[in-house]
Amino acid sequence: MSCASVRAGAATFALCASVSRKAPAYGRSTRTWLRRVLTASIAALAGVVSVADARAQQVVERWEKEVAAYEATDRTTPPPRGEIVFVGSSSIRFWDVAASFPDLKVINRGVWASGQGFELGDVVRFLDRLVVPHQPRIVVVYAGDNDISGGKTSEQVVVDAERLILRLRSKLPDVRIVFIGVKPSISRWLQVDRMRLTNTLLRQVCERDDRVAYVDVDGPMMGWDERPRRELFVDDGLHLSAEGYRLWTTLVRPLLVPPTTLPAPGPAPPSSSPSR
């Protein structure tokens, strides 16, 4: 039985018990009415659970072909383990991370199909198939603007981010996670306030764990007019151009490479000042 079904059953039991205790005070017509209300309530709860299950199945079916294709590729040409995995929506899918980070071993597991890309909840749902098998040391995540555009609240998106962190920690205790903040875009400009609230909450989540980093892309992607820079996007005003990906590469790279080790200072050079 699903969790929702258990809760529904418990609620029904409590209501039945209450009616049973109070039944002697009611007439036959009242008891009949209450039974009908209970029957309707149980049917409604069952319908909610059924719809939720159907939607979850639709999500799995929507992405199954893309995910299965990645798994087939992994079987024929296994990528290196213990490296860096990029996962998320179409903004990851269209990013040529191998060209952007030629000095690093990177794996792209972005998902986009039929004009739609992953939401953050989808990333969580497919972690065990797309990310965990590679045993990465770093996971770079971008998703969230599809969620907001689809009607989710900022709080729901951030709950999915917390679920992602917990799931990865349970499978890969030492992994480092890099969240790229939700980008501002021309086509979704009317939703920018909700996206920025999402970023504020997401940054707070990241700051609680020194192995989780947050990359701010909002500020760097804005122009002097406080609107997204046109040159960072392709014609649809949503997906990144080559210039946009160059900017993201600059912002993300410092979190993927170890800090530069500066040589120890040598002895001070002799003074060239003339003696008096």
PyMOL commands that set and color helices and strands:
alter all, ss='L'
color gray80, all
select helices_A, chain A and resi 3-25+28-76+90-93+97-100+120-125+127-130+132-134+145-149+154-171+189-206+219-221+230-232+242-255
alter helices_A, ss='H'
color red, helices_A
select strands_A, chain A and resi 84-88+106-110+112-113+116-117+138-142+176-180+212-215
alter strands_A, ss='S'
color yellow, strands_A
deselect
rebuild
show_as cartoon
